[in-house]
């Protein structure tokens, strides 16, 4: 029997105890695995699904999204096993198949399986609650360290603004210092050193990452903070 319109099923790759990935297919439309839609990105919709995973779809109806999806996938394939990045970027669970049912029938999209980061963006956190004195500087230092590790691995982020920075705020994370809860997300604008053509300066791309981050932090520093 066909699933009701508007439901969504997801096939996921989940890590097992031995570190390998296994695929879990959610085919029962009455037990949809989607918790909620988180938004839409360059490549398509982003969903929070069961097991605290987020999936980012590669919607072919969106122009020029193929490169963004492939670049983000390639970036995570490079970065996923770097110990120094654990907790600094979302964990990566590989490529998935997202099946959306709508009035036109089933649409099978490729998707990236990523850790669902429970929290809020740095932009929203400051807008809603403000930042305490000293917190912004500690966040800045944490992000600079993340960028240094990315660059050493041959990846630039290329979109380091405050909406692409998450602050974890789950119950288990709330007692940790804020600099240990900073997560850089959305690698759909990334550049890989392996893709840079001969003669194009990689150093300038790295500097652009830091300059963009610095500009974003300076804009935030101009906003009111709490004592």
Secondary structure in CASP SS format (residue, H / E / C, confidence):
PFRMAT SS
TARGET T0000
AUTHOR 0000-0000-0000
METHOD secondary structure of the structure
MODEL  1
X C 1.00
X C 1.00
X C 1.00
X C 1.00
X C 1.00
X C 1.00
X C 1.00
X E 1.00
X E 1.00
X E 1.00
X E 1.00
X E 1.00
X E 1.00
X E 1.00
X E 1.00
X C 1.00
X C 1.00
X C 1.00
X C 1.00
X C 1.00
X E 1.00
X E 1.00
X E 1.00
X E 1.00
X E 1.00
X C 1.00
X C 1.00
X C 1.00
X H 1.00
X H 1.00
X H 1.00
X C 1.00
X C 1.00
X E 1.00
X E 1.00
X E 1.00
X E 1.00
X E 1.00
X E 1.00
X E 1.00
X C 1.00
X C 1.00
X C 1.00
X C 1.00
X E 1.00
X E 1.00
X E 1.00
X E 1.00
X E 1.00
X H 1.00
X H 1.00
X H 1.00
X E 1.00
X E 1.00
X E 1.00
X E 1.00
X E 1.00
X E 1.00
X C 1.00
X C 1.00
X C 1.00
X C 1.00
X C 1.00
X C 1.00
X H 1.00
X H 1.00
X H 1.00
X H 1.00
X H 1.00
X H 1.00
X H 1.00
X H 1.00
X H 1.00
X H 1.00
X H 1.00
X H 1.00
X H 1.00
X H 1.00
X H 1.00
X C 1.00
X C 1.00
X C 1.00
X H 1.00
X H 1.00
X H 1.00
X E 1.00
X C 1.00
X C 1.00
X E 1.00
X C 1.00
X C 1.00
X E 1.00
X E 1.00
X E 1.00
X E 1.00
X E 1.00
X E 1.00
X E 1.00
X E 1.00
X E 1.00
X E 1.00
X E 1.00
X C 1.00
X C 1.00
X E 1.00
X E 1.00
X E 1.00
X E 1.00
X E 1.00
X E 1.00
X E 1.00
X E 1.00
X E 1.00
X E 1.00
X E 1.00
X C 1.00
X C 1.00
X C 1.00
X E 1.00
X E 1.00
X E 1.00
X H 1.00
X H 1.00
X H 1.00
X H 1.00
X H 1.00
X H 1.00
X H 1.00
X C 1.00
X C 1.00
X C 1.00
X E 1.00
X C 1.00
X C 1.00
X H 1.00
X H 1.00
X H 1.00
X H 1.00
X H 1.00
X H 1.00
X H 1.00
X H 1.00
X H 1.00
X H 1.00
X H 1.00
X H 1.00
X H 1.00
X H 1.00
X H 1.00
X H 1.00
X H 1.00
X H 1.00
X C 1.00
X C 1.00
X E 1.00
X E 1.00
X C 1.00
X C 1.00
X C 1.00
X C 1.00
X C 1.00
X H 1.00
X H 1.00
X H 1.00
X E 1.00
X E 1.00
X E 1.00
X E 1.00
X C 1.00
X C 1.00
X C 1.00
X C 1.00
X C 1.00
X C 1.00
X C 1.00
X C 1.00
X C 1.00
X H 1.00
X H 1.00
X H 1.00
X C 1.00
X E 1.00
X E 1.00
X E 1.00
X C 1.00
X C 1.00
X C 1.00
X C 1.00
X C 1.00
X C 1.00
X E 1.00
X E 1.00
X H 1.00
X H 1.00
X H 1.00
X C 1.00
X C 1.00
X C 1.00
X C 1.00
X C 1.00
X C 1.00
X H 1.00
X H 1.00
X H 1.00
X H 1.00
X H 1.00
X H 1.00
X H 1.00
X H 1.00
X H 1.00
X H 1.00
X H 1.00
X H 1.00
X H 1.00
X H 1.00
X H 1.00
X H 1.00
X H 1.00
X H 1.00
X H 1.00
X H 1.00
X C 1.00
X C 1.00
X C 1.00
X C 1.00
X E 1.00
X C 1.00
END
